[in-house]
Amino acid sequence: MRDTYIKERDRSRIPETYKWNLVDVYPDDSAWRAAKSRVAGEFVRVRACKGKLAESPAALLHCLDLVSRLEMEQTRLACYASLNSDLDTRDAAYQAMEQEMGQMGADFAALASFVEPEILAMGREVIDRFLSLEPGLEIYRHALDDILRKKEHTGTEAEEKIIADAGLISDSPGTIYSIFSNADFPFPEVVLEDGSSVRLDPPAFSLHRRAPVREDRKKVFAAYLGKMNEFRRTFGAQLYAEIRKNMFFSRARRYPSCLERALDMHNIPLSVYSNLVGGVRSHLGTLHRYLRLRRELLGLEELHYYDLYAPLVKAVDLEYSYDEGAGQVLASLAPLGPEYCEVAAKAFSSRWVDVYHNEGKRSGAYSNGAIYDVHPYILMNYTGKYDDVSTLSHELGHTMHSHLANTSQPYPLSRYSIFVAEVASTFNEALLLDYMLRAVDRDETRLSLLGNYLDGARATVFRQVQFAEFELRIHEMAEKGEALTGDLLGAVYESIAKEYYGHDAGICIVDEPIQAEWTYIPHFYYNFYVYQYATSFTASAAIAERVLAGDEEATRRYLDLLRAGGSDYPIDLLKAAGVDLTTRGPLEATMHRMNQVMDEVEHLATRLGLICR
């Protein structure tokens, strides 16, 4: 089915059914203004709590309830501004509203900066006594325990206020990057082999790097990353500013490194990061086997980096309209039961998804489930490929996680960590692939789907760990006092990419434009985010295998994980769901699965005469 809106860039010509309905958050901007004024007027009530938390269990509960409610309402205000801004990053009005919320949030954090020092001054004995006397404090038990756990990283009241005030500038690097790369960047144009001219904005780059014509792929990579490289000094200054921000907060919190601060936020052991990088390094042979297989299937004498996104089976480039893709995603979720599927269907029918790209719209995809008492929103830039269907399934996983957590937990316990979040998203991808494989009867289509699994494993495990290693290395360089210009960042990135892809051994040639690929990755502004894609992929694969085998207990434990929100530390939540990410077991199982799939791909490709064995 042809999707007429994939190439449309004028938002006014896209039907409302494919756009967000933000009226569910606030009726209009004036209602947002009124709510913002009301919330700001309540800040004075927080100040009145200062010095009183230790007076009684009721006093502590009153303050925690007040702070929690005001944080929830500010989150709703901030999401309304950011969601609108993401629909057109050129719109100055919503940029201004986002900036207002950034300042409001920093002001509130500074105002409430006395809370943690006062709780620490009370100590464990008093906190435990208050918990036993006041049942209402139970929903704050985990947060109180976490504050006590991080005692050595919490400052005095004055220090905490300075750290909170730094929030006024802390989002600047990421904000500048987003506006520049989505709204103000001079996207290049290329003429493809068929004579058509394409403006390479991020969705177009994502689409045309998968072109079946090799010269088109090469041209698209060279043009897009070449243009990004022209601005490497600007991108380098932005990313260096982000790293220095992370260094400031790490030093202010008395952590030895940026990585340790990032992981300790959710009590993730350092060994999880080091085991992941070391484990993936030890399995580069699996990646190289995949790359050699890709070269054979494409019929190439030499594989280049710009060949990594080409369809493995030239005659089968899977394409789906949005409505077809949404239907397949819904059908794949059947193992999770009718209640789960009913809410998922509502996401598509009630305008929780903004589907197509338009001029100025933020690139990529995400799910925002932070508005506790409304519903999540999914941003897409749908281009009709199987990858887009998989991305839709991925983001719906986040959405369902948010919905289940928000409807099962009180607000203070609803906010789960990213470490757990990416399990829900990659779990959905696994269900989609299983459904699609069972629905096809042609060897060519099955081969293409299995190829998509391998592509996804390459991108989610190896590529994200490649990113994680780059992110760690540039932070370590900055922490040692070394400079980080755009040229240096490019050199570090290119060096790691060549190691991973076996450039020197001729396994995959990492061409010169790739030295600028780091400029294309917004996740480097998310403070050690990317490694969690890989850990989550391995965790969700283990859980999905049991669920798809009909293990009802595994299904129940998985849904309990989603409903648990942030009621415990992520490592412990995953252990309760049956996966221990402090070991290499999940990664080893994923590597074994990749090799099994490659065995089947080789068998199918040989039978089809695509390769010789």
N, C-alpha and C positions, 0 to 999 in steps of 0.2 A: 504493500500500500504506500503510495507516494505521500510524503508529509510536506504540505505546501508552505509551512511556516519555518522550516529549518533555516532557509536562507533569508528570511525576512529580517530586516534590521530596524524597521519603523515600529515602535512599540504600539502605536495607536492602531495598527492594522492587525494586531494579534488578538484573537477573541479573548474575552474576559475569563472564560473557563480555564485558560492556560496561564492565568496570572494570579498572584497572591491577592487574597482579600484581607487587607490590613485593617479594615473596619472592625475586625474582631478584636484588635488591640486597642485602638481609639477610633472614634467616629471620624475625626478629622484633626488637622493640626491645631485648631483652637482648643479642642478637648485635651490634646496633649499638653498645651501650654497651661491650661487650668490645672491639670493633674500635677504638672511639674511645680507650679507655684504652691499648691497645697502640700506636697511632700516636703519641699524646702522649708515651708513654715513649721513643720514638725521637728526640724533638726534641734531646735532649742530644748526639746524634751529629752534628748540624749544627753545634753550638757548637764541637765538636772540630776542625772544618775551618777555623775562623777563623785567618787569618794564614798559611795554608799553600797557598793556591791557586796561587801563583807558583812553588812548589817544584819541580813537575814536571808533565808532561802527565797522568800517572796521578793525581796529587793533585787536579788540576782536574776530571778526569773523575769521580773518586770523589764529589766534592762535588756536581757537577751531577746525577749519577745519583741521589744520595740526596735532594736537594731535589726533583727531578722526581717521584720515586716517592712521597714524602710529600705533595706537592701533589696527585697523582693520588688517593691514598687519602683525603685530606681532602675532595676534590671528591665522591667517592662518599658519604662520610658526610654532607656538606652536602646533596647531592641527595636522599638518603633522607629527611632531615628536612623539606626544602622541599616535596617531592612529597606527603608525608603532610599537611603543613600546608595545602597548596593544596586538598586534598580537603574540608577543613573549617577555614576560617580562624578559626573560633571556638574551636578546640581548643587549650587553653593548654599541654598537654604538648608538642605539636609546635612551638608557638611558642617554648617554652623550649629545645627541642633546636636550633632554628634560631639562637637567640641564643647558645647555647653554641658552635655552629660559627662564628658571627661572631667571637666572642672568641678561639676557638682559631686561626682564620685570621689574625687581627690579631697574636696572639702569635707565630705562626710567621713571619709577614712581618717582624716586628721582629727575631726571632732570626736570620733569614737576610738582614737588611739589609746585612750586610758584603759580600755576594757581588758586587754590581755595582760598588761602589767599588774592590774589589780587582782585578776584571777590568779596569776602566778604568786603574788604576795600572800594570797589566802592559803595556798599550799594544798597538797593532796588530802591531808586529814580533814580539813574544813570542807573541801569540795565533796568528799565522800559523805560527810555528815549531812551537808545540804541536800545531796542527791537522795539520801535515805529519808529525809524529812519532807521533801517537796516532790510529789510525783510528776508535776509539770516539767521538772528539769530533765526528765528522762530523755526527751528528744535532743537534748544538748549534751548528753553524756559523751558521745564520741568526739564532739568538738572540744569539750573540756579536757578530755584525755589527751587530745592532740596538742592543745595549748601547753599542757604540762610536759608532754613528750619533747616539745621543741623549746624548752625553757632556756637552754644555753644560746639559742638563736633569737631570743626576744630581748629587745632593749628596754631601757627605762622609758617612762612616759614621754619625756622630752625627745628621746631618740626615736621612739615610735612615731611621734608627730612629724619629725623630719622625714622619715621614711615614707609616711603617708603623703606628705606634701610633695614628695618627688613624683607621685602619681600624676601631677600636673603635666609633666613632660615625658613620662615613661612610654606613652603610646606613639610618640612622634615619629620614630623611624618607620614603624609599620604603616602608619597612616600615610606618610609621605610616599612610601613605596607603592601602596595600593592606588592612590590617586594618580601618581605618575605612570605606573605600568598599565592601568586600565583606562584612564581618561585622557591624559596629556601626551602619551607616548606616540611618536610619529610612525605608525605601523607601515611596514613596507608593502609594496605590491609586486606580484610576480605574474608572468604570463606562462600558463601551463602548456603542455604539449598539444592540447586540443585547441589552443588559441585563446582560451578564456583567461581573463584577468582576475586575480584574486587579491583582495586586501587582507593581509595576514594579521588580523587581530587574534587574541589567544584562542578562541574557539575555532577559527579558520586554520590556525597553525595545528591545533590538535586534530582536526579533520584531515587536512591535506598531507600531514606527515605520514598518514596511512595510505597514501595514494598507491595504486597498483603499478603505475608507471615509475620506474626507478629514477629517471631524470627529474621527474616532478618532485619526488621525495628529496633528492639531493639539493634541488634548487630551493625548495621550501625551507629546509634546515639552514642552508647557507644564507638565505635572505633574512629570515626571522632572527636567528641567533647572531648573524652578522650585524644587524641593526642594533640588537641589544648590546653587542660588544662595543659599538660606537659610544655608548653611554656607560661603559664599565666604570669610569671614574665616579660618576654620580651614584650608580648602584653600589659601588664599593664603599663610598662615604656613608650611604644609608645603612648598609649591613654592619659596617664598623661601629656606627652609632648604636645599633641594636646590641652588639656584643659589649660595648662599654657600659650600656645600661645594665645588662646582666651582671657585669663585673661590679658595678656600684651596689646593686642589691645583694650580691653574694658577700661582698666585704662588709656591708652594713649589717648583714645577718650573721657575720662571723663564720662563713663556710670557707673551707680551703679552696673550693673551685666552683665555677658556675654549674658544672654538671652535678655536683653534690647538692647544691641548693635546689636545682630543678627536680631531682629525684626525691629528695627528702620532703618536698611539699606533700607527697602522698605516700611517704614511707616506703619507697621502692629501694631495695638494696642496690648498691653500686654493681654488685656481681651480675645483676640482670643485664645491665648495659654491656659490661665487659664479656660476659658469656655469649651474648648475642653477636657482637662484632667478631669475637674470636671464633665462634661456631660457624658463622657465615664465611669467614676467611678460610676455615678448614674445609668448606664445601664448595669452594670456587670451581672445583672440578665438575660439580653438577651443573653450575651455570655454563661452563665451557662446553659441556655435552649438549646442553640446550642450544647454544649458539651455533655449534657445528651442525646440529640437526636443522636449525632454521636456515643455514646456508644451503644445505642440501635441498630442502623443500622449495626454496626460492630458485634453485638452479643457478646459483652464483658461484663464480670461481673464488670470489673474495667478499666476505661480509663486512659491511660498513655500519657505523652507528646509525646512520640514517635509514638503514634497512630494518631496524628493530620493531617498527610499527606496521610494516607492510603485512597484508593478509597472507597467512601461510599457504592457503590454498587459493591460487589465483582465480579460479572459476567460482569460488564461494566467498564473497565478501558480504558477510551477514549484515543486512539492513532491515530496520523496523521503524514504522511510524511510532510516534509517541504513544498513541492509544494501544497499538499492538504490544509495545514494550511494557506498558503499565499492566496490561492483561496478563502477560507472561510472568511478571513479577508477582502479581497477586496469586496466580495459580501455583507458583513455586512455594508459597508460604503455607500450604495446606498442612504439613507435618506439625505446625505449631498450634493448630486448633482453630475453631470457628471464631472465638472471641478475638484472637489476635488478627485474623483475616478481616473481620468486620471493621475494626478500627483502621487497618491498612487501606481498605477500600474507601473509607471516608476521607482519608488523606488525599486521594485522587479526585473524589467527587465534590469535595468542599473547599477546593482552591487553597490547599496547603502547599501546593507546588507552583513555583514560577518556572515555566518550562523552557522557553526559548531565549536565545540571545537577542539583545537589542543594542543599539549604539550607546556606549557609555556604561553598560551593565558590567558588574564585576565578573571576572572570569572564573572558571572552575565550577565547583559544586560544594554545597554544604547543607547541613541541617541545623537549624537554630531551635533548640528546645528549652531555652532559658526562661521563657515566659510561663511561669508556674501554673497560673490559673486560666490560661487560654489554650493553645495547642501549638505544636512545633510548626516550623516553616522550612520547606526544602527549596533551595536555589539550585537550578539546573541551567546548563547551556547545551540543550539537547541537539545532537547532530545526526541521529538516526543509525548509528553503528551499534554493534553488540556491546562495545565498551560503554556506550551511553546507557543501555538497558541495565548493564551490570552496575554502573554508577548510580542509577536510580534505585536499584535494589539496595545498594550500599547505604545511600542516604536515608532510605526508608527504615533501614535497621536502626540508625541513630534516632529517627523520629519515633519509632515504636519504643525504643529504650527510654526516651524522654517521657513519652506518654505514660508508660507503665510505672516509671519511677515517680512521676508527678502525681499520678492518681493513687499510688500505693503508699507514699511516704509523706510526712509533714515536710514543709518547705526546707527546714534546716538539714534534713536527711535526704533530700531529693537529688542534690547536685553531685553526680558521679564524676569520677576522674576520667581524663582522656584515655588513660591506660586501659580502663574497662570499656570505654565507649567504642573503641575500634574493634572490639570483639563482636559487638552486636552488628556492626556494619559488614564486616568480612564474613560473618556467619550467614547473613542473608545472601551474599554472593555465592557461597558454597551451595546453598539451597537452590538458587537459580540455575547454576550449572548442572546440578543433578537433575532438575526438572527438564532442562533443555536436552540433555543427553538421552533421557528416557523418551522424549517426544519425537526424536528424529529417527529416520530409517535409512538414510543414505550415508554411505561411508564417507563421502566428501564432506557432508555437513558435520558428521561426528568428528571427523579429523579437524575441521575448522574450530569446533567448540573446544576440543581438547587442546588445540593450539592456543586458544584464548585463555584456557586455564594456565598453560605454561607461561604465556605472556604476562598474565596477572601475577603469578608466583614470582616471575623475574622482577616485575615492577614493584611488588609489595614487599618482598623479602630482600632480594639482592640490591635493588635500586635504592630502597629506603635505608638500608644499612650502609650503602655507599654514601648516601646523604648524611646519615648519622655520624659516620667516620669523618666526613668533611666538616660537619658542624663542630664536632669535638676538637678536631685538629686546629681549626681557626680560633676557637676559644682558648685553647692551650697556648697558641702563639701569642695572642693578645695578652694573656695572663703573664707571659714571660717578658712582656714589654716590646714585642716585635710589632712592626708596622703591618697594616693590612690594607694595601691599596687595591683597586680593582684589578690591576695586573697581577699582583701577588695572589689574590683570591682565585683568579683564573688559572694560574699555574698550579696551585694546590689542587683545585678541582680536577683539572686535566690529568694530573699525576695519579690521583686516586682512581679516576675512571679508567685509565689505561691499565692499572693493576687489575681491577675487577674484570675488565673485558678481554684481558689477554692480548692487548695490543702488540706487545713486543714479540709474542709467539705467533702473531698472525691470525689469531682466533677471531677477533673482531677489530677492525681498524677504527680507532677513535679519531675522527677527523678534527681539524683545527677549530671549526666553529663551536665545538663542544666545550671549549674552554670558557665560553660565556653562558653555558646552560644554568649555572647557579643563579644568574640574574632572573631566571624565569620561575624560580621556586619560592612562593610566598611563605612556605612553612618555615623557612629559616628565620622568620620573625616571630616564631611561636615558642621559643625557648625550649629546645630539645624535645620537640614534638614527634619528629619523624620516626624515631626508633620504635614507637608504639604501634605503628602500622605493622611492622614485622612481627613483634611479639604477639599482637592480637591475631594476625593471620594464622600463626601456628597454634594459638589457643583455640580459636574458633574452628579450625580444621579438625582438631581432636574432638570437640564437642559435637560438631555437625555430623561426624562419622557415626557417633552413637545415636544421635537423634534420627538420622536417616535409616539406621538399622532397625528402627522401631522401639528403641529403648525408652519406655515411658518415664522411667525414673530420671534418665538423663534430660529428657524434655522438661520435666517438672523443675529440675535443678537449674536448667538454663533460664527458664522463665522467672524463677525465683531470683536469679542473678540480675535480670533486668529490673524486676520490681524492687530490688534492694537499694537502688540508687547509690547514695554515698553513705550508707549506714555503717560501713566498715572500710578498712583499707583495701585497695584493689587486689593486692596479692592474696589476701585472705578470702575475699569474695570469690576469686577464681578458683582457689583451692576447694571451696565449698561446692563449686560447680564441677569439680573433677579435674582441674588442670593446675599443675605446679610450674610456674614460670621461673622459679629460682633454679631450675634444672635445665639441662639441654634436651630433655626428653621430647618436648613438643617440636623443637626445631629438627631433631633427628627424624621424627615421624614425618614432618613435612618434606624433608629431603628424600625420604624413602618413597613418599607418594609421588613426588615429581619424577623420580626415576621409573616408577611403575607406569606413569602416564606416558613418559617418553618411550618405554617399551611398546605400549599400545600404539602410539603414533607411528613408530617405525614399522610395526606390523601392518597397520592400515595403509601407510604410504607405499610400502612394498607391494601390497596387494593391488593398489591402484596404479602401480607402475611409475610412481613419482620419484622413488629412490631405488637403488639396487642394494640388496643385502645378500 
